[in-house]
Amino acid sequence: MPLKAILREVEKLHDVSERLVALAEKHPRVAEALMAISGNVRSAATILGVLVATRLAASHDSDSP
């Protein structure tokens, strides 16, 4: 199912966000920018996850009698 594949990508985006935070801790000169990017990636992943969850719930509801 394509929605499950998208959820796997959401997990990957969350992982990218965490790696950016780790890089920010090691590189203070670019920490602010990395943290901003990390937050944007995390937000996008969260929104995408909510949209997919909504679709999954809607498709599950439509399968019910």
mmCIF file as Biopython writes it, N, C-alpha, C and O atoms, coordinates in Angstrom:
data_model
#
loop_
_atom_site.group_PDB
_atom_site.id
_atom_site.type_symbol
_atom_site.label_atom_id
_atom_site.label_alt_id
_atom_site.label_comp_id
_atom_site.label_asym_id
_atom_site.label_entity_id
_atom_site.label_seq_id
_atom_site.pdbx_PDB_ins_code
_atom_site.Cartn_x
_atom_site.Cartn_y
_atom_site.Cartn_z
_atom_site.occupancy
_atom_site.B_iso_or_equiv
_atom_site.auth_seq_id
_atom_site.auth_asym_id
_atom_site.pdbx_PDB_model_num
ATOM 1   N N  . MET A ? 1  ? 0.847   -1.183 0.000  1.0 0.0 1  A 1 
ATOM 2   C CA . MET A ? 1  ? 0.000   0.000  0.000  1.0 0.0 1  A 1 
ATOM 3   C C  . MET A ? 1  ? 0.889   1.242  0.000  1.0 0.0 1  A 1 
ATOM 4   O O  . MET A ? 1  ? 1.820   1.335  0.800  1.0 0.0 1  A 1 
ATOM 5   N N  . PRO A ? 2  ? 0.614   2.191  -0.885 1.0 0.0 2  A 1 
ATOM 6   C CA . PRO A ? 2  ? 1.457   3.392  -0.990 1.0 0.0 2  A 1 
ATOM 7   C C  . PRO A ? 2  ? 1.490   4.215  0.289  1.0 0.0 2  A 1 
ATOM 8   O O  . PRO A ? 2  ? 2.504   4.848  0.581  1.0 0.0 2  A 1 
ATOM 9   N N  . LEU A ? 3  ? 0.409   4.221  1.055  1.0 0.0 3  A 1 
ATOM 10  C CA . LEU A ? 3  ? 0.406   5.029  2.273  1.0 0.0 3  A 1 
ATOM 11  C C  . LEU A ? 3  ? 1.416   4.505  3.287  1.0 0.0 3  A 1 
ATOM 12  O O  . LEU A ? 3  ? 2.045   5.285  4.002  1.0 0.0 3  A 1 
ATOM 13  N N  . LYS A ? 4  ? 1.568   3.200  3.349  1.0 0.0 4  A 1 
ATOM 14  C CA . LYS A ? 4  ? 2.562   2.644  4.279  1.0 0.0 4  A 1 
ATOM 15  C C  . LYS A ? 4  ? 3.977   3.003  3.839  1.0 0.0 4  A 1 
ATOM 16  O O  . LYS A ? 4  ? 4.849   3.238  4.676  1.0 0.0 4  A 1 
ATOM 17  N N  . ALA A ? 5  ? 4.204   3.046  2.544  1.0 0.0 5  A 1 
ATOM 18  C CA . ALA A ? 5  ? 5.511   3.469  2.030  1.0 0.0 5  A 1 
ATOM 19  C C  . ALA A ? 5  ? 5.780   4.923  2.412  1.0 0.0 5  A 1 
ATOM 20  O O  . ALA A ? 5  ? 6.906   5.285  2.752  1.0 0.0 5  A 1 
ATOM 21  N N  . ILE A ? 6  ? 4.743   5.747  2.354  1.0 0.0 6  A 1 
ATOM 22  C CA . ILE A ? 6  ? 4.900   7.151  2.740  1.0 0.0 6  A 1 
ATOM 23  C C  . ILE A ? 6  ? 5.207   7.250  4.227  1.0 0.0 6  A 1 
ATOM 24  O O  . ILE A ? 6  ? 6.021   8.078  4.636  1.0 0.0 6  A 1 
ATOM 25  N N  . LEU A ? 7  ? 4.564   6.416  5.039  1.0 0.0 7  A 1 
ATOM 26  C CA . LEU A ? 7  ? 4.854   6.423  6.478  1.0 0.0 7  A 1 
ATOM 27  C C  . LEU A ? 7  ? 6.302   6.036  6.758  1.0 0.0 7  A 1 
ATOM 28  O O  . LEU A ? 7  ? 6.910   6.559  7.691  1.0 0.0 7  A 1 
ATOM 29  N N  . ARG A ? 8  ? 6.858   5.131  5.968  1.0 0.0 8  A 1 
ATOM 30  C CA . ARG A ? 8  ? 8.288   4.793  6.123  1.0 0.0 8  A 1 
ATOM 31  C C  . ARG A ? 8  ? 9.151   6.012  5.814  1.0 0.0 8  A 1 
ATOM 32  O O  . ARG A ? 8  ? 10.163  6.247  6.474  1.0 0.0 8  A 1 
ATOM 33  N N  . GLU A ? 9  ? 8.750   6.779  4.816  1.0 0.0 9  A 1 
ATOM 34  C CA . GLU A ? 9  ? 9.481   8.000  4.481  1.0 0.0 9  A 1 
ATOM 35  C C  . GLU A ? 9  ? 9.349   9.040  5.587  1.0 0.0 9  A 1 
ATOM 36  O O  . GLU A ? 9  ? 10.289  9.791  5.849  1.0 0.0 9  A 1 
ATOM 37  N N  . VAL A ? 10 ? 8.205   9.088  6.229  1.0 0.0 10 A 1 
ATOM 38  C CA . VAL A ? 10 ? 8.017   9.992  7.370  1.0 0.0 10 A 1 
ATOM 39  C C  . VAL A ? 10 ? 9.023   9.654  8.464  1.0 0.0 10 A 1 
ATOM 40  O O  . VAL A ? 10 ? 9.640   10.546 9.047  1.0 0.0 10 A 1 
ATOM 41  N N  . GLU A ? 11 ? 9.184   8.370  8.736  1.0 0.0 11 A 1 
ATOM 42  C CA . GLU A ? 11 ? 10.173  7.941  9.739  1.0 0.0 11 A 1 
ATOM 43  C C  . GLU A ? 11 ? 11.575  8.373  9.332  1.0 0.0 11 A 1 
ATOM 44  O O  . GLU A ? 11 ? 12.358  8.830  10.165 1.0 0.0 11 A 1 
ATOM 45  N N  . LYS A ? 12 ? 11.883  8.228  8.062  1.0 0.0 12 A 1 
ATOM 46  C CA . LYS A ? 12 ? 13.205  8.641  7.574  1.0 0.0 12 A 1 
ATOM 47  C C  . LYS A ? 12 ? 13.402  10.146 7.752  1.0 0.0 12 A 1 
ATOM 48  O O  . LYS A ? 12 ? 14.490  10.594 8.114  1.0 0.0 12 A 1 
ATOM 49  N N  . LEU A ? 13 ? 12.357  10.919 7.498  1.0 0.0 13 A 1 
ATOM 50  C CA . LEU A ? 13 ? 12.466  12.367 7.690  1.0 0.0 13 A 1 
ATOM 51  C C  . LEU A ? 13 ? 12.705  12.718 9.150  1.0 0.0 13 A 1 
ATOM 52  O O  . LEU A ? 13 ? 13.479  13.626 9.455  1.0 0.0 13 A 1 
ATOM 53  N N  . HIS A ? 14 ? 12.042  12.002 10.054 1.0 0.0 14 A 1 
ATOM 54  C CA . HIS A ? 14 ? 12.290  12.231 11.483 1.0 0.0 14 A 1 
ATOM 55  C C  . HIS A ? 14 ? 13.750  11.897 11.829 1.0 0.0 14 A 1 
ATOM 56  O O  . HIS A ? 14 ? 14.381  12.594 12.623 1.0 0.0 14 A 1 
ATOM 57  N N  . ASP A ? 15 ? 14.272  10.836 11.229 1.0 0.0 15 A 1 
ATOM 58  C CA . ASP A ? 15 ? 15.670  10.473 11.453 1.0 0.0 15 A 1 
ATOM 59  C C  . ASP A ? 15 ? 16.614  11.566 10.939 1.0 0.0 15 A 1 
ATOM 60  O O  . ASP A ? 15 ? 17.601  11.900 11.595 1.0 0.0 15 A 1 
ATOM 61  N N  . VAL A ? 16 ? 16.307  12.112 9.777  1.0 0.0 16 A 1 
ATOM 62  C CA . VAL A ? 16 ? 17.122  13.206 9.224  1.0 0.0 16 A 1 
ATOM 63  C C  . VAL A ? 16 ? 17.111  14.393 10.179 1.0 0.0 16 A 1 
ATOM 64  O O  . VAL A ? 16 ? 18.147  15.009 10.425 1.0 0.0 16 A 1 
ATOM 65  N N  . SER A ? 17 ? 15.955  14.704 10.706 1.0 0.0 17 A 1 
ATOM 66  C CA . SER A ? 17 ? 15.841  15.811 11.648 1.0 0.0 17 A 1 
ATOM 67  C C  . SER A ? 17 ? 16.732  15.585 12.870 1.0 0.0 17 A 1 
ATOM 68  O O  . SER A ? 17 ? 17.424  16.498 13.320 1.0 0.0 17 A 1 
ATOM 69  N N  . GLU A ? 18 ? 16.710  14.377 13.393 1.0 0.0 18 A 1 
ATOM 70  C CA . GLU A ? 18 ? 17.545  14.057 14.558 1.0 0.0 18 A 1 
ATOM 71  C C  . GLU A ? 18 ? 19.028  14.146 14.220 1.0 0.0 18 A 1 
ATOM 72  O O  . GLU A ? 18 ? 19.821  14.615 15.037 1.0 0.0 18 A 1 
ATOM 73  N N  . ARG A ? 19 ? 19.409  13.702 13.030 1.0 0.0 19 A 1 
ATOM 74  C CA . ARG A ? 19 ? 20.822  13.788 12.634 1.0 0.0 19 A 1 
ATOM 75  C C  . ARG A ? 19 ? 21.263  15.238 12.479 1.0 0.0 19 A 1 
ATOM 76  O O  . ARG A ? 19 ? 22.400  15.581 12.803 1.0 0.0 19 A 1 
ATOM 77  N N  . LEU A ? 20 ? 20.370  16.086 11.985 1.0 0.0 20 A 1 
ATOM 78  C CA . LEU A ? 20 ? 20.704  17.508 11.864 1.0 0.0 20 A 1 
ATOM 79  C C  . LEU A ? 20 ? 20.919  18.146 13.232 1.0 0.0 20 A 1 
ATOM 80  O O  . LEU A ? 20 ? 21.802  18.988 13.396 1.0 0.0 20 A 1 
ATOM 81  N N  . VAL A ? 21 ? 20.120  17.748 14.203 1.0 0.0 21 A 1 
ATOM 82  C CA . VAL A ? 21 ? 20.306  18.252 15.568 1.0 0.0 21 A 1 
ATOM 83  C C  . VAL A ? 21 ? 21.668  17.813 16.096 1.0 0.0 21 A 1 
ATOM 84  O O  . VAL A ? 21 ? 22.385  18.605 16.707 1.0 0.0 21 A 1 
ATOM 85  N N  . ALA A ? 22 ? 22.022  16.557 15.863 1.0 0.0 22 A 1 
ATOM 86  C CA . ALA A ? 22 ? 23.325  16.045 16.310 1.0 0.0 22 A 1 
ATOM 87  C C  . ALA A ? 22 ? 24.459  16.830 15.655 1.0 0.0 22 A 1 
ATOM 88  O O  . ALA A ? 22 ? 25.447  17.162 16.310 1.0 0.0 22 A 1 
ATOM 89  N N  . LEU A ? 23 ? 24.318  17.125 14.368 1.0 0.0 23 A 1 
ATOM 90  C CA . LEU A ? 23 ? 25.338  17.924 13.682 1.0 0.0 23 A 1 
ATOM 91  C C  . LEU A ? 23 ? 25.414  19.334 14.264 1.0 0.0 23 A 1 
ATOM 92  O O  . LEU A ? 23 ? 26.502  19.894 14.405 1.0 0.0 23 A 1 
ATOM 93  N N  . ALA A ? 24 ? 24.276  19.897 14.597 1.0 0.0 24 A 1 
ATOM 94  C CA . ALA A ? 24 ? 24.246  21.248 15.174 1.0 0.0 24 A 1 
ATOM 95  C C  . ALA A ? 24 ? 25.023  21.287 16.486 1.0 0.0 24 A 1 
ATOM 96  O O  . ALA A ? 24 ? 25.712  22.263 16.782 1.0 0.0 24 A 1 
ATOM 97  N N  . GLU A ? 25 ? 24.906  20.228 17.260 1.0 0.0 25 A 1 
ATOM 98  C CA . GLU A ? 25 ? 25.623  20.176 18.536 1.0 0.0 25 A 1 
ATOM 99  C C  . GLU A ? 25 ? 27.130  20.119 18.329 1.0 0.0 25 A 1 
ATOM 100 O O  . GLU A ? 25 ? 27.888  20.584 19.180 1.0 0.0 25 A 1 
ATOM 101 N N  . LYS A ? 26 ? 27.568  19.562 17.226 1.0 0.0 26 A 1 
ATOM 102 C CA . LYS A ? 26 ? 29.002  19.425 16.950 1.0 0.0 26 A 1 
ATOM 103 C C  . LYS A ? 26 ? 29.580  20.621 16.205 1.0 0.0 26 A 1 
ATOM 104 O O  . LYS A ? 26 ? 30.796  20.816 16.193 1.0 0.0 26 A 1 
ATOM 105 N N  . HIS A ? 27 ? 28.717  21.422 15.584 1.0 0.0 27 A 1 
ATOM 106 C CA . HIS A ? 27 ? 29.188  22.530 14.748 1.0 0.0 27 A 1 
ATOM 107 C C  . HIS A ? 27 ? 28.466  23.825 15.131 1.0 0.0 27 A 1 
ATOM 108 O O  . HIS A ? 27 ? 27.497  24.220 14.482 1.0 0.0 27 A 1 
ATOM 109 N N  . PRO A ? 28 ? 28.945  24.472 16.180 1.0 0.0 28 A 1 
ATOM 110 C CA . PRO A ? 28 ? 28.268  25.670 16.695 1.0 0.0 28 A 1 
ATOM 111 C C  . PRO A ? 28 ? 28.132  26.815 15.680 1.0 0.0 28 A 1 
ATOM 112 O O  . PRO A ? 28 ? 27.188  27.601 15.762 1.0 0.0 28 A 1 
ATOM 113 N N  . ARG A ? 29 ? 29.047  26.910 14.747 1.0 0.0 29 A 1 
ATOM 114 C CA . ARG A ? 29 ? 28.987  28.011 13.776 1.0 0.0 29 A 1 
ATOM 115 C C  . ARG A ? 29 ? 27.745  27.934 12.891 1.0 0.0 29 A 1 
ATOM 116 O O  . ARG A ? 29 ? 27.229  28.958 12.443 1.0 0.0 29 A 1 
ATOM 117 N N  . VAL A ? 30 ? 27.280  26.740 12.650 1.0 0.0 30 A 1 
ATOM 118 C CA . VAL A ? 30 ? 26.101  26.583 11.787 1.0 0.0 30 A 1 
ATOM 119 C C  . VAL A ? 30 ? 24.922  25.980 12.551 1.0 0.0 30 A 1 
ATOM 120 O O  . VAL A ? 30 ? 23.942  25.542 11.950 1.0 0.0 30 A 1 
ATOM 121 N N  . ALA A ? 31 ? 25.026  25.961 13.863 1.0 0.0 31 A 1 
ATOM 122 C CA . ALA A ? 31 ? 24.007  25.318 14.691 1.0 0.0 31 A 1 
ATOM 123 C C  . ALA A ? 31 ? 22.627  25.937 14.501 1.0 0.0 31 A 1 
ATOM 124 O O  . ALA A ? 31 ? 21.631  25.221 14.397 1.0 0.0 31 A 1 
ATOM 125 N N  . GLU A ? 32 ? 22.568  27.247 14.456 1.0 0.0 32 A 1 
ATOM 126 C CA . GLU A ? 32 ? 21.263  27.908 14.327 1.0 0.0 32 A 1 
ATOM 127 C C  . GLU A ? 32 ? 20.573  27.505 13.027 1.0 0.0 32 A 1 
ATOM 128 O O  . GLU A ? 32 ? 19.382  27.192 13.019 1.0 0.0 32 A 1 
ATOM 129 N N  . ALA A ? 33 ? 21.319  27.514 11.941 1.0 0.0 33 A 1 
ATOM 130 C CA . ALA A ? 33 ? 20.744  27.136 10.641 1.0 0.0 33 A 1 
ATOM 131 C C  . ALA A ? 33 ? 20.334  25.665 10.633 1.0 0.0 33 A 1 
ATOM 132 O O  . ALA A ? 33 ? 19.259  25.316 10.144 1.0 0.0 33 A 1 
ATOM 133 N N  . LEU A ? 34 ? 21.192  24.812 11.173 1.0 0.0 34 A 1 
ATOM 134 C CA . LEU A ? 34 ? 20.863  23.385 11.210 1.0 0.0 34 A 1 
ATOM 135 C C  . LEU A ? 34 ? 19.630  23.105 12.056 1.0 0.0 34 A 1 
ATOM 136 O O  . LEU A ? 34 ? 18.809  22.257 11.708 1.0 0.0 34 A 1 
ATOM 137 N N  . MET A ? 35 ? 19.505  23.818 13.163 1.0 0.0 35 A 1 
ATOM 138 C CA . MET A ? 35 ? 18.324  23.630 14.019 1.0 0.0 35 A 1 
ATOM 139 C C  . MET A ? 35 ? 17.050  24.101 13.305 1.0 0.0 35 A 1 
ATOM 140 O O  . MET A ? 35 ? 15.995  23.479 13.432 1.0 0.0 35 A 1 
ATOM 141 N N  . ALA A ? 36 ? 17.156  25.188 12.567 1.0 0.0 36 A 1 
ATOM 142 C CA . ALA A ? 36 ? 15.995  25.676 11.821 1.0 0.0 36 A 1 
ATOM 143 C C  . ALA A ? 36 ? 15.583  24.671 10.744 1.0 0.0 36 A 1 
ATOM 144 O O  . ALA A ? 36 ? 14.399  24.378 10.578 1.0 0.0 36 A 1 
ATOM 145 N N  . ILE A ? 37 ? 16.551  24.157 10.030 1.0 0.0 37 A 1 
ATOM 146 C CA . ILE A ? 37 ? 16.265  23.161 8.994  1.0 0.0 37 A 1 
ATOM 147 C C  . ILE A ? 37 ? 15.691  21.901 9.619  1.0 0.0 37 A 1 
ATOM 148 O O  . ILE A ? 37 ? 14.740  21.316 9.099  1.0 0.0 37 A 1 
ATOM 149 N N  . SER A ? 38 ? 16.275  21.487 10.742 1.0 0.0 38 A 1 
ATOM 150 C CA . SER A ? 38 ? 15.781  20.300 11.440 1.0 0.0 38 A 1 
ATOM 151 C C  . SER A ? 38 ? 14.322  20.471 11.840 1.0 0.0 38 A 1 
ATOM 152 O O  . SER A ? 38 ? 13.518  19.552 11.683 1.0 0.0 38 A 1 
ATOM 153 N N  . GLY A ? 39 ? 13.989  21.630 12.349 1.0 0.0 39 A 1 
ATOM 154 C CA . GLY A ? 39 ? 12.607  21.899 12.740 1.0 0.0 39 A 1 
ATOM 155 C C  . GLY A ? 39 ? 11.661  21.870 11.555 1.0 0.0 39 A 1 
ATOM 156 O O  . GLY A ? 39 ? 10.546  21.358 11.654 1.0 0.0 39 A 1 
ATOM 157 N N  . ASN A ? 40 ? 12.103  22.417 10.438 1.0 0.0 40 A 1 
ATOM 158 C CA . ASN A ? 40 ? 11.271  22.409 9.235  1.0 0.0 40 A 1 
ATOM 159 C C  . ASN A ? 40 ? 11.054  20.984 8.723  1.0 0.0 40 A 1 
ATOM 160 O O  . ASN A ? 40 ? 9.943   20.626 8.331  1.0 0.0 40 A 1 
ATOM 161 N N  . VAL A ? 41 ? 12.101  20.183 8.726  1.0 0.0 41 A 1 
ATOM 162 C CA . VAL A ? 41 ? 11.981  18.790 8.283  1.0 0.0 41 A 1 
ATOM 163 C C  . VAL A ? 41 ? 11.039  18.030 9.209  1.0 0.0 41 A 1 
ATOM 164 O O  . VAL A ? 41 ? 10.177  17.278 8.755  1.0 0.0 41 A 1 
ATOM 165 N N  . ARG A ? 42 ? 11.213  18.234 10.507 1.0 0.0 42 A 1 
ATOM 166 C CA . ARG A ? 42 ? 10.355  17.557 11.495 1.0 0.0 42 A 1 
ATOM 167 C C  . ARG A ? 42 ? 8.897   17.974 11.330 1.0 0.0 42 A 1 
ATOM 168 O O  . ARG A ? 42 ? 7.999   17.136 11.405 1.0 0.0 42 A 1 
ATOM 169 N N  . SER A ? 43 ? 8.660   19.252 11.110 1.0 0.0 43 A 1 
ATOM 170 C CA . SER A ? 43 ? 7.288   19.736 10.907 1.0 0.0 43 A 1 
ATOM 171 C C  . SER A ? 43 ? 6.662   19.134 9.656  1.0 0.0 43 A 1 
ATOM 172 O O  . SER A ? 43 ? 5.508   18.707 9.671  1.0 0.0 43 A 1 
ATOM 173 N N  . ALA A ? 44 ? 7.430   19.103 8.578  1.0 0.0 44 A 1 
ATOM 174 C CA . ALA A ? 44 ? 6.917   18.521 7.336  1.0 0.0 44 A 1 
ATOM 175 C C  . ALA A ? 44 ? 6.602   17.039 7.532  1.0 0.0 44 A 1 
ATOM 176 O O  . ALA A ? 44 ? 5.579   16.549 7.055  1.0 0.0 44 A 1 
ATOM 177 N N  . ALA A ? 45 ? 7.477   16.336 8.230  1.0 0.0 45 A 1 
ATOM 178 C CA . ALA A ? 45 ? 7.254   14.912 8.488  1.0 0.0 45 A 1 
ATOM 179 C C  . ALA A ? 45 ? 5.997   14.709 9.324  1.0 0.0 45 A 1 
ATOM 180 O O  . ALA A ? 45 ? 5.217   13.792 9.069  1.0 0.0 45 A 1 
ATOM 181 N N  . THR A ? 46 ? 5.808   15.548 10.303 1.0 0.0 46 A 1 
ATOM 182 C CA . THR A ? 46 ? 4.631   15.432 11.166 1.0 0.0 46 A 1 
ATOM 183 C C  . THR A ? 46 ? 3.346   15.679 10.380 1.0 0.0 46 A 1 
ATOM 184 O O  . THR A ? 46 ? 2.374   14.935 10.514 1.0 0.0 46 A 1 
ATOM 185 N N  . ILE A ? 47 ? 3.347   16.713 9.572  1.0 0.0 47 A 1 
ATOM 186 C CA . ILE A ? 47 ? 2.161   17.017 8.763  1.0 0.0 47 A 1 
ATOM 187 C C  . ILE A ? 47 ? 1.881   15.877 7.784  1.0 0.0 47 A 1 
ATOM 188 O O  . ILE A ? 47 ? 0.735   15.453 7.631  1.0 0.0 47 A 1 
ATOM 189 N N  . LEU A ? 48 ? 2.912   15.389 7.131  1.0 0.0 48 A 1 
ATOM 190 C CA . LEU A ? 48 ? 2.743   14.277 6.205  1.0 0.0 48 A 1 
ATOM 191 C C  . LEU A ? 48 ? 2.206   13.045 6.924  1.0 0.0 48 A 1 
ATOM 192 O O  . LEU A ? 48 ? 1.329   12.353 6.407  1.0 0.0 48 A 1 
ATOM 193 N N  . GLY A ? 49 ? 2.727   12.773 8.109  1.0 0.0 49 A 1 
ATOM 194 C CA . GLY A ? 49 ? 2.253   11.639 8.898  1.0 0.0 49 A 1 
ATOM 195 C C  . GLY A ? 49 ? 0.784   11.770 9.276  1.0 0.0 49 A 1 
ATOM 196 O O  . GLY A ? 49 ? 0.037   10.792 9.236  1.0 0.0 49 A 1 
ATOM 197 N N  . VAL A ? 50 ? 0.376   12.970 9.639  1.0 0.0 50 A 1 
ATOM 198 C CA . VAL A ? 50 ? -1.033  13.202 9.994  1.0 0.0 50 A 1 
ATOM 199 C C  . VAL A ? 50 ? -1.926  13.010 8.772  1.0 0.0 50 A 1 
ATOM 200 O O  . VAL A ? 50 ? -2.994  12.405 8.868  1.0 0.0 50 A 1 
ATOM 201 N N  . LEU A ? 51 ? -1.493  13.519 7.634  1.0 0.0 51 A 1 
ATOM 202 C CA . LEU A ? 51 ? -2.282  13.354 6.416  1.0 0.0 51 A 1 
ATOM 203 C C  . LEU A ? 51 ? -2.442  11.881 6.048  1.0 0.0 51 A 1 
ATOM 204 O O  . LEU A ? 51 ? -3.531  11.443 5.676  1.0 0.0 51 A 1 
ATOM 205 N N  . VAL A ? 52 ? -1.364  11.127 6.153  1.0 0.0 52 A 1 
ATOM 206 C CA . VAL A ? 52 ? -1.421  9.703  5.837  1.0 0.0 52 A 1 
ATOM 207 C C  . VAL A ? 52 ? -2.306  8.976  6.839  1.0 0.0 52 A 1 
ATOM 208 O O  . VAL A ? 52 ? -3.119  8.135  6.455  1.0 0.0 52 A 1 
ATOM 209 N N  . ALA A ? 53 ? -2.154  9.292  8.108  1.0 0.0 53 A 1 
ATOM 210 C CA . ALA A ? 53 ? -2.984  8.650  9.132  1.0 0.0 53 A 1 
ATOM 211 C C  . ALA A ? 53 ? -4.455  8.945  8.892  1.0 0.0 53 A 1 
ATOM 212 O O  . ALA A ? 53 ? -5.306  8.077  9.085  1.0 0.0 53 A 1 
ATOM 213 N N  . THR A ? 54 ? -4.756  10.167 8.472  1.0 0.0 54 A 1 
ATOM 214 C CA . THR A ? 54 ? -6.133  10.542 8.164  1.0 0.0 54 A 1 
ATOM 215 C C  . THR A ? 54 ? -6.655  9.734  6.983  1.0 0.0 54 A 1 
ATOM 216 O O  . THR A ? 54 ? -7.791  9.261  6.996  1.0 0.0 54 A 1 
ATOM 217 N N  . ARG A ? 55 ? -5.826  9.583  5.976  1.0 0.0 55 A 1 
ATOM 218 C CA . ARG A ? 55 ? -6.214  8.785  4.802  1.0 0.0 55 A 1 
ATOM 219 C C  . ARG A ? 55 ? -6.428  7.327  5.182  1.0 0.0 55 A 1 
ATOM 220 O O  . ARG A ? 55 ? -7.388  6.694  4.743  1.0 0.0 55 A 1 
ATOM 221 N N  . LEU A ? 56 ? -5.520  6.798  6.007  1.0 0.0 56 A 1 
ATOM 222 C CA . LEU A ? 56 ? -5.665  5.405  6.437  1.0 0.0 56 A 1 
ATOM 223 C C  . LEU A ? 56 ? -6.947  5.211  7.224  1.0 0.0 56 A 1 
ATOM 224 O O  . LEU A ? 56 ? -7.647  4.214  7.045  1.0 0.0 56 A 1 
ATOM 225 N N  . ALA A ? 57 ? -7.259  6.161  8.097  1.0 0.0 57 A 1 
ATOM 226 C CA . ALA A ? 57 ? -8.481  6.074  8.882  1.0 0.0 57 A 1 
ATOM 227 C C  . ALA A ? 57 ? -9.714  6.178  7.980  1.0 0.0 57 A 1 
ATOM 228 O O  . ALA A ? 57 ? -10.700 5.467  8.176  1.0 0.0 57 A 1 
ATOM 229 N N  . ALA A ? 58 ? -9.646  7.069  6.996  1.0 0.0 58 A 1 
ATOM 230 C CA . ALA A ? 58 ? -10.778 7.245  6.087  1.0 0.0 58 A 1 
ATOM 231 C C  . ALA A ? 58 ? -10.998 5.995  5.241  1.0 0.0 58 A 1 
ATOM 232 O O  . ALA A ? 58 ? -12.136 5.590  5.008  1.0 0.0 58 A 1 
ATOM 233 N N  . SER A ? 59 ? -9.905  5.384  4.784  1.0 0.0 59 A 1 
ATOM 234 C CA . SER A ? 59 ? -10.061 4.175  3.976  1.0 0.0 59 A 1 
ATOM 235 C C  . SER A ? 59 ? -10.543 3.010  4.827  1.0 0.0 59 A 1 
ATOM 236 O O  . SER A ? 59 ? -11.272 2.143  4.346  1.0 0.0 59 A 1 
ATOM 237 N N  . HIS A ? 60 ? -10.134 2.991  6.087  1.0 0.0 60 A 1 
ATOM 238 C CA . HIS A ? 60 ? -10.598 1.944  7.001  1.0 0.0 60 A 1 
ATOM 239 C C  . HIS A ? 60 ? -12.081 2.113  7.280  1.0 0.0 60 A 1 
ATOM 240 O O  . HIS A ? 60 ? -12.823 1.131  7.317  1.0 0.0 60 A 1 
ATOM 241 N N  . ASP A ? 61 ? -12.521 3.354  7.476  1.0 0.0 61 A 1 
ATOM 242 C CA . ASP A ? 61 ? -13.942 3.632  7.728  1.0 0.0 61 A 1 
ATOM 243 C C  . ASP A ? 61 ? -14.801 3.277  6.522  1.0 0.0 61 A 1 
ATOM 244 O O  . ASP A ? 61 ? -15.922 2.794  6.680  1.0 0.0 61 A 1 
ATOM 245 N N  . SER A ? 62 ? -14.283 3.512  5.318  1.0 0.0 62 A 1 
ATOM 246 C CA . SER A ? 62 ? -15.071 3.219  4.123  1.0 0.0 62 A 1 
ATOM 247 C C  . SER A ? 62 ? -15.177 1.717  3.874  1.0 0.0 62 A 1 
ATOM 248 O O  . SER A ? 62 ? -16.069 1.274  3.151  1.0 0.0 62 A 1 
ATOM 249 N N  . ASP A ? 63 ? -14.274 0.927  4.466  1.0 0.0 63 A 1 
ATOM 250 C CA . ASP A ? 63 ? -14.332 -0.531 4.349  1.0 0.0 63 A 1 
ATOM 251 C C  . ASP A ? 63 ? -15.361 -1.129 5.270  1.0 0.0 63 A 1 
ATOM 252 O O  . ASP A ? 63 ? -15.804 -2.256 5.051  1.0 0.0 63 A 1 
ATOM 253 N N  . SER A ? 64 ? -15.758 -0.393 6.309  1.0 0.0 64 A 1 
ATOM 254 C CA . SER A ? 64 ? -16.715 -0.899 7.284  1.0 0.0 64 A 1 
ATOM 255 C C  . SER A ? 64 ? -18.124 -0.858 6.709  1.0 0.0 64 A 1 
ATOM 256 O O  . SER A ? 64 ? -18.455 0.042  5.936  1.0 0.0 64 A 1 
ATOM 257 N N  . PRO A ? 65 ? -18.965 -1.839 7.086  1.0 0.0 65 A 1 
ATOM 258 C CA . PRO A ? 65 ? -20.346 -1.844 6.589  1.0 0.0 65 A 1 
ATOM 259 C C  . PRO A ? 65 ? -21.199 -0.750 7.193  1.0 0.0 65 A 1 
ATOM 260 O O  . PRO A ? 65 ? -22.380 -0.637 6.865  1.0 0.0 65 A 1 
#
